[in-house]
Amino acid sequence: MIGIDWYLALSALLFTIGVLGVLIRRNAIVIFMCIEMMLNSVNLALISFSAYHGDVTGQILVFFSLSVAAAEAVVGLAIIIAIYRNNLSVDITKVNLLRW
């Protein structure tokens, strides 16, 4: 049986990769995917703790978290598509929507 420390190590590794992707990349879609990876790594940690303690509270919280993530994905992709239609690029360095 695999211990909880392996699951938490995998969760920390996925979260680190997601943070590095957000900080290094310039493509909006890749940044969006890295944010989703960070969210899923937190969900993995919640499920690991839930299974370790024999409580379903963490799994219920993950269910709600995934529901919110699905709504966030729809809104985020709609914003990315709108930016692409205006600029013909998803490079975040070329997007200056908040400037006058």
N, C-alpha and C positions, 0 to 999 in steps of 0.2 A: 504494500500500500504506500502511496506517495504521501508524504507529510505536508502539512500546511506551509512549511517554510519554502518548499519548492514552488507552490502556487503564488506565494507572496513575492518570491524572487522573480518569477515570470511576470507578475503584475508590475513590479518596479521596473523591470527591463522594458516592457511595453510602454509604460508611462514615460520613461526616459527617452525612448525613441520618438514618441509623440512630441515631447517638449522640444527636442532637437529639430524635428521636422518643422515645427511652428516657427522656431527662431531662425532657421537657416534658409528654408525655401521661400520662394517669391510667388509661386503659382497658387492662386486662391483655392483651387480644387484640391491640391496636395495639402495645403494648410488645413482645409476643412476635413480631409481624411485623417490627418494627424490629430485633430481635436477629437474626432470620433474614436480614434485608437486610445487616446487618453481616457475618455469616458468608459470605454470597454475594459480598460485595465482596472479602473476603480470598481467596476461591476464584478470583475473576476475576484478582486480582493474581498468584496462584500460577500460573494457566494462562498468563498473559501472560509471566511470567519463564520458564516452561517452554518456551513456543513460541519465545521470543527466543533462548534458549540451545540450542535443538534437543534438549532432554533430556525424557524422559517421566516423570521422577521427580516433578515437580510435579503432573502430571496424575493420577498414581497416588495422590498424597497428597490431591488434591481428591476422588477417588473415595471414599476412606476417610472424608474429612470429610463428604461428603454422606450416607454411610451412617450416621454418628453423628448428623448433623443430623436424619435421618428418625426415628431412635429418640428423639431429644430432642423432636421435634415431637409425637410420640405421647404421651410422658410429660407434656410441658408442657400440651398441650390437655386431657389427662385431669385434671390439677390444676386448670386453669381451669374446667372443667365442674363439678368437685366444689365449688369455691368458689362458683360461680354457684348451684348447687343449695342450698347452705347460706344464702347471703346474698341471693339473687335480684338480684345486681349483680356486675359485674366491675370496679368502680371500686376501685383499689388503696388509696385513702385510707380506704375503709370496711372494709377487711379487716384485722383484728387477731388473726390466728390464734395468734400467739406470746405474747399477753398472757394473764394468769391471770384 
